[in-house]
Amino acid sequence: MRFQTEIANATIVTPEGRYRGTIAVADGRIAAILDEPSGNADRTIDADGLLALPGMVDQHVHFMDPGDTEREDFVRGSSAAAVGGVTTVVEHTHSNPVLTADDLKEKREYLAGRSVVDFGLTAHVFPDTIEQVPALWEEGVAMFKAFTCTTHGVPGLLPDDLLRLFRVLSRVGARALVHCEDEFITEDNEGRLRAALRDDYGIVPEWRSVEAELVAVNTIALLARLTGANVTIAHASQPEVVDLVRRERELGARLSVESCPQYFYFDADEVRQHGPTRKFTPPARDAPAGELMWERLASGEVDLISTDHAPSTLEQKFEKDIWDCPFGLPGIETTLSVMLNAVNGGQLTLERLVEVYSATPARLLGLYPRKGTIRTGSDADVVLVDMEDERVLRNEDVVSKAGWMPFDGYLIKGRPVTTILRGEVVAEKGEVKAEPGCGRYTTAPQFRSEVTDV
Ligand SMILES: [Zn+2]
């Protein structure tokens, strides 16, 4: 057999462990894993000294296309993903939400020539669009996004709406990613802070408080247990969220918990100091929350990592006051790097990183084992990683339209050097090597297997 590509002499990493081998690719899939290179390939990529990880699967990104392309678009966002070692993204845009099966079809067709990596799309659920869920699921939406509070212009769902939504999800076998902050607690905090004429950066952690997140998570967890719905808590900011999810899971809830690099690396003091460039919600919490989150990530209690890539330019960030400047951080191109740095720092193992940023999201999206692992028959989505590479992250290297990153100036050890999508190199050492359009829509029902629990 003649192979399209051979990734030769790599150390292959899966959640179960690592071994040396050569990944032989035919028709975009892994045709075999060989002890030695066969020499019978159109192209050989020398991976000696490098680690071969399955391409990362980032289930929570906002590329704002169509919608808000001054902030980001799919070409630049997916290029940033490729550079960052991410081969599958799942996207949703708050300013132009997918609410019906027709919206999904239209957006998928619009994006046909605009992605450098494989992609899926998430639909928003508003209180008055819950009945659209079955048709969207049949049309191949990746999952559903709901908010418990009105945020980013997206209307929140109160418990009666959530109960209806979760019953439908449970019936059709789909999953929801839920942004958890209590509508009334955040509103009350806001009223008090505004009455005190506060506009210092310290409003962010007080407004989007610890209690607001926990109360919403509690409601979601209970409703998930009562309905049997498969639900992921989006961007958990604090260890108490993880612990609450664990307790509900022990009682039978089909819950998982997502977190993002900003909750491990940053704390509330940094928000108070930097304001707009550290404004995201729920916000980073007071120390030692980050440290406790690292422990829960290492132990397996945080199920998955996403970026929640939600960029704006620095100009957009500083246009208005702290109340009205946009939430969100860019980061799709740095998430894997900062996590590799954490592996080098001993905070988690490489196997665990592969699990939380590739295998588990792929499972929850119904994409495993086509995505999320390196084995015969899987898509040849591979990221080659140099664990010894040291570099300082710089705003001038950013591929995203944001043009900056919160990790500017950080010395990072561990780098994704080559990103391979279905056997083709899409990025190498910070540069995009493929044309938009090579990324395919990946969560269509014909590709999707059953969505599993963690
Ligand atoms: Zn988000």
Residues whose N, C-alpha, C, O or C-beta is under 5 A from the ligand:
A	BS01	ZN	D308
